[in-house]
Amino acid sequence: MLPLLKLLENRELHQYKNVIEKLAQKFELIKEERFTLNPKGDRYLFNNRLSWAVSALEEIDFLTRPSKGCLKITRQGLNGLKTVITEEQILALRPQYNCDMSYEVHESRQSGIDQIWRMPIHEESLKDSYDQVNEKLAEDLLKKIQVNTPQFFERLVLKLLVKMGYGGTLAEASAKVTGQSHDEGIDGIINQDRLGLDSIYIQAKRWGKVVGRPEIQKFVGALHGQGAKKGVFVTTSSFSSMAKNYIKNLTLNVVLIDGQYLARLMIENNIGVFVKVSYEIKAIDTDFFTYE
């Protein structure tokens, strides 16, 4: 927060978009840091965290928005620059605003987003809890798959790929897979696009052991035998490092999906799961309260 206030200390009106760029330059953010997306993927992480800092400073009357898209430091903000403000004093200014302790002022001159401020603590806790729930769900999904039949697993992989946008409708994809099942080690074929301009060959292994390089070599040989250019090897277990290294230098495009990645894709695409409960995290829309 301190770098933001110092940028505004001349008491002039500052365009919000210019403030973003000046702070990015001040902290010498590289392109990757500047344009990293937040977990939701709808906003840049740097912009998002700056928005939180602006909201916090606005709540304690350290800055104001005289017009839309503009920032200006207040007299209280100038006084804050001259003294060391503790977290307790910030809370005393606005006791009802309980997010202030989630921000940490950094005076380090090192570059990087983390040297500006950190994510609100309560959001970090929610994110950790969310990740833990999904990790347990992924484990349970793999256990359910393991006790089912190989045919069920092949069907599951097909449903997942269709849900992800491959193969057209499930009926169209199923007909093609049924006709090609177990042909030279290929468990199925699915269109990459709805027009059928290219095909993806599939092998699905409901295994408990690690899939090694020999199995991938057999799959690649089957692809060559079919004149195929693209293949997806899906397993409920994992791949050895030799198997992963083997596909790196292939002329064919082969994708390996292990159990953890499979479970994550199932959760993201609502295959074998349902939304038990949903929570929305809301924040103040500061633009709503700006002057016209």
Order of alpha helices (4+ residues) and beta strands (2+ residues): alpha-beta-alpha-alpha-alpha-beta-beta-alpha-alpha-alpha-alpha-alpha-beta-beta-alpha-beta-alpha-beta-alpha
